[in-house]
Amino acid sequence: KIIDFGARTLLNFKHISLLVRNMPIHEPDNYGRLKDNLVLLTNSCEEKVKTINNEITLQQQRDGGIASIISGCHEDLTNASKQIKFLDNLIDEVMLWQRQELEDKLICLGLSEEQEDALLQMVDTSVRKLEVSRNIGEEIDNHFATIIQKLTELMDMS
């Protein structure tokens, strides 16, 4: 929208306005050329502002999408870490229960002491092997904790 009032001209667009004072109203050729050039200049500025606004909107959408993905990964890794800890505890309970049950049953089986010792050694070997796998599970949990920490830092930055 262009408004002329006296020697002043106001060019008003959605995002930008330009007020020009001392327009050459007594020189119609210069006035027309200046007004045409000012319209082109103001229109170009308006389009640039629109482009910048669109870029800001797209960046905000990208940032929101990235934050959503990071948050989802953070939640998934936290849940996986909890499941690993639960599984470790469950394995401990099962192995303890199995050893206790075996000791209780050995009394009823009438095995020799060597046979009982051999069975208990088998159970102890199994427990040690499971402890190795548990250590691996703890290492995985530590990796998850590191990743979760980095994701938390990323979420705090956005």
N, C-alpha and C positions, 0 to 999 in steps of 0.2 A: 504494500500500500504506500502510495506516495502522496504527501500533503505539502502543498506550497502555501506559504503565508508570508507575504511581503518578500523581503530579500532572503528569506530562510526557506529551506526545503527539508522535510523530514521523510526519510526512507525507513519504513517500518516493516520488518519481516518477523517471523515467529521467534527466532532466536537472537536476532541482532537488529539494532536500530541505529541510524546515523542521522545526526542533525547537522546540516550545513548552513553556516551563516554567511552573509555577504555574497549571495549568488549574483552573478552578473545579469540582473533582470533587464538592464537597459541595452544589453548586447544579445539579441535573440539567438544568433548562431552559436556564440560561446555558451550561452545558457543551455541550449539544447544538447550540444556536445558534452558539456560537463554533466548535465543531468543523466544522459545516456551512459556515460562512463561510470558515474556513481552508482547507477542501478546495476550495471555489470559487476562492479566491485563488491557492492553489498550482497548481491545475489551469490557471487562466488564465495564470500565469507559465510553466508547462510548455509550453502552446500557443504563447506568444509566443517562447520559446526555439526551439521547432521552426520557427516562421515565420522567425526570424532566420537559423537554420542553413540553411533552404531558400534564402533570399535570397543568402546567402554562396555556397552551392553554384552557384546560377544565375549569379552575378556571375563566379565563377571559370570557369565554362563559357564565358560570353561573352568573358571576357578571353583564355581559351585559343583560342577561335575567331578572335578578332581578331588575336592574335599569330600564329596559323597563316596567316591571310590576308596579314598584313604580311610574314611571312617568305617566302611564295610570291611576292608581288609583288616583293620585294627580289631574290629569285633570278631571276625572269623578266627584270627590268630589267638586272640584272648580265649575264645571258646576251645580251640584246639589245645592250647596250653593247659586249660583246666581239665580237659579229657585225658591228657597224658598223665597229669598228676593223679587223677582218679584211677586210671589204669594201673599206675605204679602201686598205689595203695591196695587195689584189688589183688594184684599179683602177690604182694606181701601177705595179705590175708589168706589167700588160697594156699600158698606154700606153707605158711605156718599151720594152717588147718590140716593140710596133707601130712606133714611131718607128725603132728599130734595124733592124727587118726592111725597112721602107720604104727607108731609106737604103741598105741592102745591095742591094735589088732595083732601085733607081734606076740603079745602075751598068750593069745588064744590059739595061735597057729602051731605052737609046739616046735618051733624051729631051733636049730642049734645057735649058739652064741655067734659063731662065724657067719651063719646065714643071716641072722638079724643084723650084724654089723655090715655085711655086704649090702643089704637092702637100705640101711640107713646111709651108707656111703653113696649109694645111687641117688638118694634123695638130696643129700648134701651137695653132690656134684650138680644136680639139676638146679638147686638153689643158687650156687655160684654162677652157673651159666645165665640164669635169669638176672642175677645182679649185674652181670656184664651188659645185658640188654637194657637193664634199668639205667645204667650209667649212660648208655647211648641215648635213651629217652631223656635223661636230664640234660645232656648236651643239646639235644634238639630243643628242649624247653628253654635253654639259655639262648639259643639262636632266636627262638620266637620272642623272647623277652627283649633282645636287642632290636629286632625288627619292630616290635610294638613300641619301643621307646622312640625309634626314628620316626615312625608314623605319627606318634603323639607330637613330636617336635614339628613335623610337617603341618599337622592340623592346627597347632598353635600359631604357626606362621601365616596361615591363610585366614 
